[in-house]
Amino acid sequence: MGCEYSKDSPRTSFSIALSHDPILKEETAVYRNPKYINHLVYTIKRWPEERTVQQIYLRCFNEHSKKPCLGKREYLSDGTKGKYIFKTYEEVSKISFSVGAALASLNFAPEVPGEYLNTTIRCVGVYSKNREEVIELEIGTCIYGILLIALYDPIDDEVGNYICCQTGFKTLFTSKENLEKILEARREGKYTTLETIVCFDKLTYYEREQVEKEQLRILDWQTFLEYGNKPPSVPTTYENDLYTIAYTSGTTGQPKGAKILNSQVISFLGAADENDSTGIKQINENDSYLSYISFAHTFERANILLLLTRGAKIGFYSGEVGQMADDIHELKPTIFFGLPKIYNRFYNIIQTAFQKVNGMQKFLVKNGLESKLTSLKESNTYTNTIYDSLLFNKTKDALGGEVKLAISAGAPLSAEVSDLLKVAFCCPLLESYGMTETFSCCFLQKGDNGLGGNVGSPLGNIEFKLVDIPKLNLTRDDLDSQGRHAPSGELCLRGPGLFDGYFKEHAYTSKVFRDGWFHTGDIGTILPDGALQIIGRKSSVVKLAHGDILVPEKVETVYLGSKYVSEVYVEGSPNEIYCVAVVVPDHSKILELAKELKIEGTIEELCEDYMIKLKVLEDMNEVAKKAELLVHERAQKIFLDPNSFVSQGLVTPDLKLNRVEIRLYYKEIISEMYAFVTND
């Protein structure tokens, strides 16, 4: 018998509460995507016989053989970059089979102890920025049943060594720019189990000599492929086989290796195929994508796999984020996936440009924004023939001018940022939610329904519920500001879209999996229309002295909308009634502000100037007021640090704030800020 609607559930377009499970007092009902009331997605409807990633790759090569697949920019004789040159799916296939054959011929992926007694796995590691060789390696290892363990680039030596030792891989594929870092770590007693390095780039005699001094074998990529002339027969893979071990970013200690099965990946591809979000279903062989997100980020790994199933072409950035604009304008992608840091940067650039106009142009910007934002809210329209031709085709060109779909993942975007970029890019910008443990996104906005500030509906391979957090006053009975039912609590997930536990971490797996539900550690709210809103991490939420709840990530997301803010960390204390913030400012904006205020000095001196800090704080809290943050959510004091969190090693490999490290690093400064607020 099929499931039924819960009698309390609004029949919305985002998610539906079901009554097929008993509802406990301390949690909500189980919610699903309305399309999947009676079932979840396990397979790919158009390719029902394909049950492993290996079979997917083979199917892609068969169906799209003559189409362009992977591309990189050529370098001209004068050293400048030229156009993108693409290999076909057939050419990529041949190289990928050579990868598998070379690994077998050289025994570079020997069997090593697995998770359980008398079990083994075969794996190799990769440590590189995204490039076409990484994807050829990914496909080749997958076809031959070898796990590809991806390390974030850059990665802390301790973390890299930990992953190498835990998985036991003997061969590491990398780029030349990382060689010295690996060798230095080896000299310090790390990567001791490593036996071979394969470098994607050509090597000099000196570079080879340095590697061999550390008792390591070294081959370049082309030499490695020469050992793959006779591909062995393709082994049979099964849906319950491991596809990979994907490591989390390690925000609370050593990273955990999420065991991703073939069946989980297939359920994601099936759910993505059936997803109703504008643009997802329509991705096809005419689309192009610029790959720049680390391959160790499962979001990117899933993106590339999904695009290959549709016959799209993938161009790789040149390796420098600062020069990515040139790659964008050369490739002119139609699909753009990004992290909030990138989108916030676009937002600040566009906002600054709008604020600088005057006269008739200022009138045009004001009316154009008002008109398009109104259309977005009332009819979900992204284009306007008149205003686009006069104004927004220029802002649209920031993504190359051809993008028809953009997706954000990794952290929330503020509604203001999200909505302005939809207007500026003239296309949907869908916010998503996912974790390493879900392989890719498991929630995604619908491009034809609603504004920003939420992550939309669950995909068809997942169901969810919220569990009360009484000590934070977050419960299933919560109401929104208008008195409507909007339950809050810890987000819990269940379904085929979930991982199979943490590799060699049985105790921690048991801690996060309870009664068949994965407890994510993230706090969510189910909005009255059924959409999910992610508030922040359970571990970082603070109850302030007067009982008010502070969610630092929520406040940080808003403050990133200030033109002066490049990075920000918000801190609260149970002994205080306000929050404070450490801000890494946008240097160019601080210099402009100093010029306006007729203040001279270096960027370090300007960051200590009282008037500069006052003006930055005023702008931050203007943004906070527009976002309707409550008084206790607005910082009363800030510290400006000219040095980025990234440069100081205070972020995780996927660029999330390492809150534990930041709190320790700025401990004295935070205490001083609170003393100032109290005395003031």
Disulfide bonds with the S-S distance in Angstrom:
none
